[in-house]
Amino acid sequence: MSSNARLQVLPSRMSQMQMKLRLVGAKKGHSLMKKKSDALTMRFRAILKDIKTNKEGMSDSFRKANFSLSDAKYNAGDISYAVIESAKQAAKKVRMRTDNVAGVTLPVFQQTVDETASAEGFTNISRGGEQIRACKDQFDELLSSLVQLASLQTSFVTLDRAIKITNRRVNALERVVVPKIENTISYITSELDELEREDFFRLKKIRNKKMKDNLEKEKELKQKQEELAAKGVAKVSKGENSLLGSYGSNVDEDEDVIV
């Protein structure tokens, strides 16, 4: 096994337990990141569908707004100076709020209307008021669509970036982190098994050596006992011979005396 395919750890029981805990955490993190990626992808597709719908209707909204502006100019003449004079402050404002999707913060734009600033002040316009009001309504509707489209596109870009990061993390966990931890656990297990085999072989050799030593000691003890037994028999036979010799000399002396 290549050292690059596993983590550099000391093969021990503690390291094995730590690697198993890390493997459980990595698998749980992979599962959570996968669910997060699925949730972001679902929201991404929904936003993409809304963007497609809004863009399809945007051309029609622009067309209606431009036609209404041409109608207003035809009926009321040049109203640009009157509009500039009446617009003291912005009547339409955009505020941003945030939406949370699986831990990802998405910006959402909302249009607000200032009622005091939106009052019509076209006092110097003598004709074409209805066409101007229709033109204003068309552009208000177009502005709302643009704000909504901007919100969707911003969320689309943010989600796209978040999905790429999440997928990279999922792939890293699935193809790099988890295999490395599993290879490390396999390496530690094989090393521990090898150590156990070495210990068993060493204990077996020690037991065999002790048994051999005991057998040799028993053999030596047996030989010593046999030697001691043989020496004892020899001493007994020598004593008997000395007794018989003394007895024979005494008999000879008696025979001489008798003769």
Buried (B, 14 or more C-beta within 10 A) or exposed (E): EEEEBBBEBEBEEEBBEBBEEBBEEBBEBBEBBBEBBEBBBEBBEEBBEBBEEBEEEBEEBBEBBBEBBEBBBEBBEEBEEBBEEBEEEEBBEBEEEEEEBBEBEBBBBEBEEEEEBEEEEBEEBEEBBEBBBBBBEBBBEBBEBBBBBEBBBBBBEBBBEBBEBBBEBBEEBBEEBBBBBBBBBBBBEEBBEEEEEEEEEEEEEEEEEEEEEEEEEEEEEEEEEEEEEEEEEEEEEEEEEEEEEEEEEEEEEEEEEEE
